[in-house]
């Protein structure tokens, strides 16, 4: 999808440098994916301590 955006050049260049992404499109796609990933992690954290999985972490990590 083509979209015209007015982005701060300095911000975009810094993001491209930090992520080692060679294109403006690439850095924007990466940023959107990261935003979605972080949002999903935040949603999952709401369930911490509320679900009993009956899992032995030491056994899973081979620490008998």
N, CA, C and O atoms as a printed pandas DataFrame, in Angstrom:
     atom_number atom_name residue_name chain_id  residue_number  x_coord  y_coord  z_coord
0              1         N          UNK        A               1    0.840   -1.166    0.000
1              2        CA          UNK        A               1    0.000    0.000    0.000
2              3         C          UNK        A               1    0.892    1.238    0.000
3              4         O          UNK        A               1    1.833    1.346    0.787
4              5         N          UNK        A               2    0.588    2.138   -0.869
5              6        CA          UNK        A               2    1.344    3.382   -0.930
6              7         C          UNK        A               2    0.710    4.414   -0.005
7              8         O          UNK        A               2   -0.507    4.602    0.013
8              9         N          UNK        A               3    1.578    5.081    0.766
9             10        CA          UNK        A               3    1.124    6.118    1.682
10            11         C          UNK        A               3    2.154    7.236    1.688
11            12         O          UNK        A               3    3.358    6.979    1.667
12            13         N          UNK        A               4    1.697    8.438    1.715
13            14        CA          UNK        A               4    2.597    9.580    1.818
14            15         C          UNK        A               4    2.630   10.014    3.275
15            16         O          UNK        A               4    1.595   10.254    3.898
16            17         N          UNK        A               5    3.850   10.110    3.803
17            18        CA          UNK        A               5    4.027   10.497    5.202
18            19         C          UNK        A               5    4.985   11.680    5.287
19            20         O          UNK        A               5    5.904   11.803    4.477
20            21         N          UNK        A               6    4.773   12.523    6.243
21            22        CA          UNK        A               6    5.685   13.620    6.526
22            23         C          UNK        A               6    6.387   13.276    7.836
23            24         O          UNK        A               6    5.866   13.531    8.922
24            25         N          UNK        A               7    7.583   12.691    7.711
25            26        CA          UNK        A               7    8.324   12.214    8.882
26            27         C          UNK        A               7    9.551   13.087    9.121
27            28         O          UNK        A               7   10.163   13.574    8.171
28            29         N          UNK        A               8    9.908   13.283   10.377
29            30        CA          UNK        A               8   11.142   14.015   10.677
30            31         C          UNK        A               8   12.349   13.244   10.131
31            32         O          UNK        A               8   12.599   12.106   10.529
32            33         N          UNK        A               9   13.083   13.867    9.229
33            34        CA          UNK        A               9   14.213   13.213    8.563
34            35         C          UNK        A               9   15.263   12.726    9.570
35            36         O          UNK        A               9   15.795   11.624    9.437
36            37         N          UNK        A              10   15.552   13.551   10.568
37            38        CA          UNK        A              10   16.564   13.190   11.566
38            39         C          UNK        A              10   16.131   11.924   12.330
39            40         O          UNK        A              10   16.946   11.034   12.571
40            41         N          UNK        A              11   14.869   11.853   12.699
41            42        CA          UNK        A              11   14.340   10.702   13.425
42            43         C          UNK        A              11   14.400    9.446   12.564
43            44         O          UNK        A              11   14.801    8.380   13.032
44            45         N          UNK        A              12   14.004    9.578   11.321
45            46        CA          UNK        A              12   14.026    8.452   10.396
46            47         C          UNK        A              12   15.451    7.967   10.153
47            48         O          UNK        A              12   15.700    6.762   10.155
48            49         N          UNK        A              13   16.378    8.876    9.945
49            50        CA          UNK        A              13   17.782    8.493    9.724
50            51         C          UNK        A              13   18.376    7.802   10.945
51            52         O          UNK        A              13   19.121    6.830   10.811
52            53         N          UNK        A              14   18.051    8.299   12.128
53            54        CA          UNK        A              14   18.554    7.672   13.353
54            55         C          UNK        A              14   17.999    6.255   13.500
55            56         O          UNK        A              14   18.727    5.333   13.868
56            57         N          UNK        A              15   16.712    6.087   13.211
57            58        CA          UNK        A              15   16.098    4.757   13.295
58            59         C          UNK        A              15   16.725    3.809   12.279
59            60         O          UNK        A              15   16.956    2.641   12.592
60            61         N          UNK        A              16   17.001    4.285   11.082
61            62        CA          UNK        A              16   17.637    3.449   10.059
62            63         C          UNK        A              16   19.037    3.043   10.487
63            64         O          UNK        A              16   19.458    1.911   10.248
64            65         N          UNK        A              17   19.755    3.952   11.114
65            66        CA          UNK        A              17   21.115    3.665   11.574
66            67         C          UNK        A              17   21.100    2.639   12.709
67            68         O          UNK        A              17   21.866    1.676   12.691
68            69         N          UNK        A              18   20.234    2.847   13.684
69            70        CA          UNK        A              18   20.155    1.959   14.844
70            71         C          UNK        A              18   19.752    0.549   14.440
71            72         O          UNK        A              18   20.300   -0.427   14.952
72            73         N          UNK        A              19   18.801    0.441   13.528
73            74        CA          UNK        A              19   18.286   -0.872   13.135
74            75         C          UNK        A              19   19.069   -1.488   11.982
75            76         O          UNK        A              19   18.839   -2.638   11.608
76            77         N          UNK        A              20   19.989   -0.718   11.428
77            78        CA          UNK        A              20   20.771   -1.176   10.265
78            79         C          UNK        A              20   19.847   -1.565    9.112
79            80         O          UNK        A              20   20.089   -2.534    8.392
80            81         N          UNK        A              21   18.793   -0.787    8.964
81            82        CA          UNK        A              21   17.831   -0.999    7.890
82            83         C          UNK        A              21   18.142   -0.009    6.776
83            84         O          UNK        A              21   18.280    1.189    7.026
84            85         N          UNK        A              22   18.252   -0.501    5.564
85            86        CA          UNK        A              22   18.701    0.328    4.453
86            87         C          UNK        A              22   17.634    1.141    3.755
87            88         O          UNK        A              22   17.950    1.988    2.919
88            89         N          UNK        A              23   16.378    0.900    4.083
89            90        CA          UNK        A              23   15.323    1.650    3.404
90            91         C          UNK        A              23   14.369    2.270    4.418
91            92         O          UNK        A              23   14.220    1.792    5.543
92            93         N          UNK        A              24   13.742    3.330    3.988
93            94        CA          UNK        A              24   12.755    3.986    4.841
94            95         C          UNK        A              24   11.563    3.073    5.080
95            96         O          UNK        A              24   11.048    2.982    6.195
96            97         N          UNK        A              25   11.134    2.403    4.028
97            98        CA          UNK        A              25   10.016    1.456    4.164
98            99         C          UNK        A              25   10.375    0.354    5.148
99           100         O          UNK        A              25    9.560   -0.012    5.995
100          101         N          UNK        A              26   11.583   -0.173    5.043
101          102        CA          UNK        A              26   12.017   -1.250    5.936
102          103         C          UNK        A              26   12.001   -0.850    7.395
103          104         O          UNK        A              26   11.569   -1.623    8.250
104          105         N          UNK        A              27   12.465    0.343    7.682
105          106        CA          UNK        A              27   12.510    0.780    9.079
106          107         C          UNK        A              27   11.107    1.037    9.617
107          108         O          UNK        A              27   10.847    0.790   10.795
108          109         N          UNK        A              28   10.204    1.526    8.781
109          110        CA          UNK        A              28    8.832    1.757    9.228
110          111         C          UNK        A              28    8.120    0.434    9.474
111          112         O          UNK        A              28    7.399    0.292   10.462
112          113         N          UNK        A              29    8.316   -0.543    8.578
113          114        CA          UNK        A              29    7.716   -1.866    8.770
114          115         C          UNK        A              29    8.256   -2.503   10.049
115          116         O          UNK        A              29    7.497   -3.076   10.830
116          117         N          UNK        A              30    9.557   -2.403   10.257
117          118        CA          UNK        A              30   10.165   -2.950   11.475
118          119         C          UNK        A              30    9.587   -2.284   12.720
119          120         O          UNK        A              30    9.291   -2.962   13.704
120          121         N          UNK        A              31    9.425   -0.981   12.686
121          122        CA          UNK        A              31    8.879   -0.250   13.835
122          123         C          UNK        A              31    7.439   -0.673   14.121
123          124         O          UNK        A              31    7.054   -0.837   15.278
124          125         N          UNK        A              32    6.650   -0.849   13.067
125          126        CA          UNK        A              32    5.260   -1.275   13.264
126          127         C          UNK        A              32    5.200   -2.683   13.851
127          128         O          UNK        A              32    4.395   -2.952   14.742
128          129         N          UNK        A              33    6.048   -3.578   13.355
129          130        CA          UNK        A              33    6.079   -4.946   13.899
130          131         C          UNK        A              33    6.479   -4.949   15.370
131          132         O          UNK        A              33    5.909   -5.685   16.175
132          133         N          UNK        A              34    7.460   -4.124   15.712
133          134        CA          UNK        A              34    7.921   -4.046   17.097
134          135         C          UNK        A              34    6.833   -3.470   18.001
135          136         O          UNK        A              34    6.656   -3.935   19.127
136          137         N          UNK        A              35    6.118   -2.482   17.529
137          138        CA          UNK        A              35    5.015   -1.896   18.289
138          139         C          UNK        A              35    3.945   -2.946   18.569
139          140         O          UNK        A              35    3.440   -3.036   19.688
140          141         N          UNK        A              36    3.602   -3.731   17.570
141          142        CA          UNK        A              36    2.599   -4.788   17.734
142          143         C          UNK        A              36    3.100   -5.857   18.688
143          144         O          UNK        A              36    2.346   -6.330   19.539
144          145         N          UNK        A              37    4.376   -6.248   18.557
145          146        CA          UNK        A              37    4.961   -7.274   19.438
146          147         C          UNK        A              37    4.913   -6.829   20.898
147          148         O          UNK        A              37    4.527   -7.598   21.778
148          149         N          UNK        A              38    5.306   -5.592   21.143
149          150        CA          UNK        A              38    5.301   -5.076   22.514
150          151         C          UNK        A              38    3.890   -5.003   23.084
151          152         O          UNK        A              38    3.682   -5.271   24.267
152          153         N          UNK        A              39    2.939   -4.647   22.262
153          154        CA          UNK        A              39    1.550   -4.589   22.705
154          155         C          UNK        A              39    1.045   -5.980   23.090
155          156         O          UNK        A              39    0.343   -6.127   24.090
156          157         N          UNK        A              40    1.393   -6.987   22.313
157          158        CA          UNK        A              40    0.985   -8.353   22.619
158          159         C          UNK        A              40    1.623   -8.846   23.912
159          160         O          UNK        A              40    0.974   -9.536   24.698
160          161         N          UNK        A              41    2.884   -8.500   24.141
161          162        CA          UNK        A              41    3.564   -8.883   25.379
162          163         C          UNK        A              41    2.868   -8.244   26.572
163          164         O          UNK        A              41    2.654   -8.898   27.593
164          165         N          UNK        A              42    2.516   -6.977   26.447
165          166        CA          UNK        A              42    1.806   -6.280   27.523
166          167         C          UNK        A              42    0.480   -6.968   27.822
167          168         O          UNK        A              42    0.115   -7.134   28.985
168          169         N          UNK        A              43   -0.239   -7.368   26.781
169          170        CA          UNK        A              43   -1.513   -8.068   26.971
170          171         C          UNK        A              43   -1.302   -9.406   27.673
171          172         O          UNK        A              43   -2.094   -9.778   28.539
172          173         N          UNK        A              44   -0.255  -10.127   27.318
173          174        CA          UNK        A              44    0.016  -11.429   27.938
174          175         C          UNK        A              44    0.388  -11.295   29.416
175          176         O          UNK        A              44    0.073  -12.172   30.220
176          177         N          UNK        A              45    1.054  -10.205   29.768
177          178        CA          UNK        A              45    1.468  -10.000   31.155
178          179         C          UNK        A              45    0.276   -9.884   32.101
179          180         O          UNK        A              45    0.425  -10.081   33.307
180          181         N          UNK        A              46   -0.885   -9.573   31.579
181          182        CA          UNK        A              46   -2.085   -9.483   32.408
182          183         C          UNK        A              46   -2.455  -10.833   33.012
183          184         O          UNK        A              46   -3.146  -10.897   34.029
184          185         N          UNK        A              47   -1.994  -11.906   32.385
185          186        CA          UNK        A              47   -2.339  -13.254   32.841
186          187         C          UNK        A              47   -1.320  -13.829   33.814
187          188         O          UNK        A              47   -1.504  -14.945   34.300
188          189         N          UNK        A              48   -0.249  -13.096   34.112
189          190        CA          UNK        A              48    0.786  -13.602   35.007
190          191         C          UNK        A              48    0.188  -13.927   36.375
191          192         O          UNK        A              48   -0.458  -13.090   37.006
192          193         N          UNK        A              49    0.419  -15.154   36.812
193          194        CA          UNK        A              49   -0.057  -15.597   38.106
194          195         C          UNK        A              49   -1.512  -16.013   38.124
195          196         O          UNK        A              49   -2.022  -16.406   39.174
196          197         N          UNK        A              50   -2.190  -15.940   37.003
197          198        CA          UNK        A              50   -3.613  -16.270   36.960
198          199         C          UNK        A              50   -3.893  -17.609   36.299
199          200         O          UNK        A              50   -5.018  -18.104   36.352
200          201         N          UNK        A              51   -2.879  -18.200   35.675
201          202        CA          UNK        A              51   -3.059  -19.480   35.001
202          203         C          UNK        A              51   -2.085  -20.489   35.595
203          204         O          UNK        A              51   -0.878  -20.250   35.624
204          205         N          UNK        A              52   -2.603  -21.604   36.062
205          206        CA          UNK        A              52   -1.755  -22.659   36.610
206          207         C          UNK        A              52   -1.408  -23.628   35.492
207          208         O          UNK        A              52   -2.258  -24.390   35.031
208          209         N          UNK        A              53   -0.151  -23.593   35.060
209          210        CA          UNK        A              53    0.281  -24.436   33.955
210          211         C          UNK        A              53    0.832  -25.780   34.414
211          212         O          UNK        A              53    1.046  -26.674   33.595
212          213         N          UNK        A              54    1.065  -25.931   35.717
213          214        CA          UNK        A              54    1.611  -27.160   36.272
214          215         C          UNK        A              54    2.876  -27.594   35.519
215          216         O          UNK        A              54    2.988  -28.731   35.061
216          217         N          UNK        A              55    3.823  -26.652   35.405
217          218        CA          UNK        A              55    5.070  -26.900   34.684
218          219         C          UNK        A              55    6.232  -26.779   35.663
219          220         O          UNK        A              55    6.292  -25.841   36.459
220          221         N          UNK        A              56    7.146  -27.732   35.597
221          222        CA          UNK        A              56    8.370  -27.684   36.397
222          223         C          UNK        A              56    9.468  -27.069   35.531
223          224         O          UNK        A              56    9.996  -27.724   34.633
224          225         N          UNK        A              57    9.810  -25.806   35.805
225          226        CA          UNK        A              57   10.799  -25.115   34.986
226          227         C          UNK        A              57   12.166  -25.765   35.057
227          228         O          UNK        A              57   12.885  -25.794   34.057
228          229         N          UNK        A              58   12.542  -26.285   36.212
229          230        CA          UNK        A              58   13.836  -26.957   36.325
230          231         C          UNK        A              58   13.901  -28.185   35.402
231          232         O          UNK        A              58   14.932  -28.460   34.787
232          233         N          UNK        A              59   12.805  -28.899   35.320
233          234        CA          UNK        A              59   12.764  -30.057   34.445
234          235         C          UNK        A              59   12.847  -29.626   32.983
235          236         O          UNK        A              59   13.534  -30.263   32.184
236          237         N          UNK        A              60   12.161  -28.563   32.638
237          238        CA          UNK        A              60   12.203  -28.069   31.274
238          239         C          UNK        A              60   13.596  -27.584   30.885
239          240         O          UNK        A              60   14.000  -27.682   29.726
240          241         N          UNK        A              61   14.316  -27.066   31.859
241          242        CA          UNK        A              61   15.660  -26.532   31.600
242          243         C          UNK        A              61   16.745  -27.578   31.836
243          244         O          UNK        A              61   17.933  -27.258   31.850
244          245         N          UNK        A              62   16.332  -28.820   32.019
245          246        CA          UNK        A              62   17.257  -29.936   32.257
246          247         C          UNK        A              62   18.138  -29.706   33.473
247          248         O          UNK        A              62   19.338  -29.976   33.428
248          249         N          UNK        A              63   17.560  -29.213   34.552
249          250        CA          UNK        A              63   18.292  -28.976   35.810
250          251         C          UNK        A              63   17.753  -29.938   36.861
251          252         O          UNK        A              63   17.126  -29.504   37.828
252          253         N          UNK        A              64   17.974  -31.168   36.697
253          254        CA          UNK        A              64   17.422  -32.188   37.609
254          255         C          UNK        A              64   18.096  -32.160   38.931
255          256         O          UNK        A              64   17.757  -32.948   39.814
